[in-house]
Amino acid sequence: VQLQASGGGLVQAGGSLRLSCADSRRTFSNNAVGWFRQATGKEREFVAAISWNGGSTTYSDDVKGRFTISRDRARNTVDLQMNSLKSEDTAVYYCARARSSFAGADRSQYNAWGQGTQVTVSS
């Protein structure tokens, strides 16, 4: 599995970014996919996850209502639309493929990780 996260950058507080996770080997179409983030000096934490068919999504309380995870089967990507960004959203964001069709916040459910993309929100 070769996951590539992209779309990060520098944005002002209140702004938006859209992250994308691409699977170059087209292996995650039957698997749940999650987004995690890791701020400097902190543990990697769960952000959002989507089931294999996009029918089920789950979010951390910190991002619920501001972020939206979705699948684009034509592009074979899983995207994370991030709105109303806050300085505390600053982190490296990682996408990950789960072992099964459904997954949540537990990192042990994921067995393949992308390289991460930096999101910096200035206040």
N, C-alpha and C positions, 0 to 999 in steps of 0.2 A: 504494500500500500504506500502510495506517495501522495501525502496530503500537502497542499500548498495554501497557506493563509495569506490573504492580501487585503489591501484597502485601508490599512492604518495610516495615521498621519497626525498632524497637529491641528487642533480645532479649538475655537473659543468655547467657553462654557455656554450652554444653551444651544450649541450647534449640533450637527448630525454627521454621522459617518456610516458607511455601509461596508462591512467586512464580507469577504467571500472565501469559502473553503472549497478548493477544487481537488478532485481526485483524479490524478493523471492516469491511473490504471483502471478507472471505472469499476472499483470494487466495493463502493459503499452504498450502492443503490438499494440493497436489502438490509442495511444496517442503520441503527440509530446513529445520529451524529450530535456531538455536543460542542459547546464553546466554553472555554475556561479562561481565566485571566490570572496574571501574577504581577502584583505590584512589587516594586523594589523593597526587599527586606521582609516580604510577606509570603505566606503559603499560597500555592496555586488554589484558586477557588472556582467553583462552578458558576456559570453564567446562565446558560440555557441549553436545552436539548430538544431534538425533534425525532420522532419515530421514523421508521423506514419509509412509510408512505405519506408522511407529513400530517397525519391525522391527529397526532398527539404532540403537544408541546409542553414544556415545563420551564419555569424561570426561577431564578433566585429572587428573594424578596427585594434585594437592592435594585434590581433592574426591571422588575415587573411593571408594566404600564409604559415603560420608556423604550425597551428593546423588543424587537420582533425577530424570531428565527423562522426561516422558511427554506424550502427546497425548490430548486429549479432543475427539473429533470432534463430539460433540453440542453442546458449548459452543464449538467452534472455537477452542480454546486450546492452548497448549503450556505445561505447568507444570513448575516446578522445586521439588521437595520437598527442603528443606535441613535435615538433622538434625545433631546433635552440633556445633553451630556453634562456631567459635573466633573470637577477636578478630581474627585475620588474615583472616577472611572479610569483614570490614567493607569495603564498597565500594558504588559505584553499579553496579547490575546492569542490563544491557541485553539485550534479545532482538533477534534479527536473522533475516531470511529469506534463505535461500541462493538462488543462481541455479538450482540443480538439485535433484534428488531426494535426493542424498546430499551431505553436507558434514562437514567436521571443524574443526580448529583454525585453519585459514588464514583470516584476516579477508577476504582478497580474494575468497573464495568467496561472500561475503554482499553483497547490494546494497540492502537496506532495513533500517533500524534503528528501534527504538522509542526513547522519550525517557528511559528509565532510571528505576529505583526504588532508593531508598537503603536499604541494609541496614547496621545498626549493631549490633555484638555487643560487649556490655560484659563485661569480665573481672572 
